[in-house]
């Protein structure tokens, strides 16, 4: 959700239970402008809020012109002071999956995971316990990266890929028409494509290379991982993820306005395949 229109756009996700107090709105509108100015970002987005046991984390992301590659993530507990999160490496993400339970709200808190390993062979084999410490700050960064990879979406045509491979906002995008907005295939995952390279040349024949360079939501597994609903007649379309409960995407058909926000505990719904 872009910071420049935050005070108006937050109302579009109100029906999903996402609200900000007047104090939080006022603080965010000021602090995000300062954050953008200090770091010379092209745009700053309010990414969402991760609910902790003692405190909540407000998350913001700053992006350059190429929004897919160049972005930095910040967190705040008071909507005023922002701290930079470390980039999530593969090793960090693998380690963070070992931490169970909710976030505490203290970035310096360390989760402990104990693993039992066998040392030696045959009769001389002994079991040793190894304790792995996982910082909450690292886990927070990993969960945000995982949510972005799994469910961050944009309408088809909102971004284009230039011949140099740069991904930029499409200036000629005027929003989806109502009939297109009702189709799940009109939305794309905003990430490097995973399924697209596996498609045959015949399947790629009807695709527009500059627009269809990302994975389509229709190909998500399991099927039914998204809930699409119209609100205000057909004046607003909302997509809610059932995999990461708390992620909401909104779009106003026939208009450039769209955005998304995540407000949840940062826990993946691993039971989804059994619930459909």
C-alpha positions, 0 to 999 in steps of 0.5 A: 500500500503506497504511503502517499495515499495511505490515509485514503487507501486504508479504507479499502481493506477495512472490510477485512478487519484492517484498520489504523487508529488516527494516531497511527495514520498521522505518525505513518504519514509523516515518518514514511515521507521522512524515510523516503527522503532520507534513503532517496527511495522512488516509492515507500510502501506500508507492507503491513503489520506482524502481530506479536505477543507483547508488541506488534511490528509495523513493516515498510518497504522502500523501492527504487525504479525496478521494484522487483529487485531493488527493495529494502525492508524496515520495521517499527514498533511506534510508527515513528522510528524505523530500523533496517532489517537484514536481507533474508539469505537462503541459510537464514530462511532455512534456519528461521523455519525451525523457530515455532510459535508466534513472534514476541515483539522483541527484535533481540529475542532469540529462539532456541531449537535443539537437534539431536545428532549421532556422532560415531559409528556402530557401538561407539555411536553417541547422541549429542544435542546441538542448540541453534539460536535464531534471532527474532530480527532474522526470523522477521526478515525471513517471514516477510521475504517468504510472504512476498514470494508466496502471495505478493500480487499485482494486476496483469499489465500493471508492470512491464519488462523492458528489453534490458530486463528491468521491471517498471510500472506501466504508465499506460495501465488504466486498471482491469475492466470488471469482467477481467477483474473477476478472473483469477488469471488476471493477477500475477505473482510479483516475483521472479517466475518459477513456473513460466520457464517450464512452459512449452513454446506452444503454451507461450505462443499467445503470451505478450512477453512484455506483460506476461513475464510473471507467474499467473495466480491460476497455476497456484497449488493447491487450487482454491488458495485465493478468495476473490470477492467484489465489494461496493457493487463492482466498485472494488475487488478484494483477493484474500490469501488462505495460505497466509491468512491476513494478506489482502489485495484490493483493486478498483476496476477501471482505475489505476488504484491497487495495493495490498497489505498483510496483517497477521501473526506471520504463521503460514497456514500449513493445513490449507490442503486439508481444508479445501 
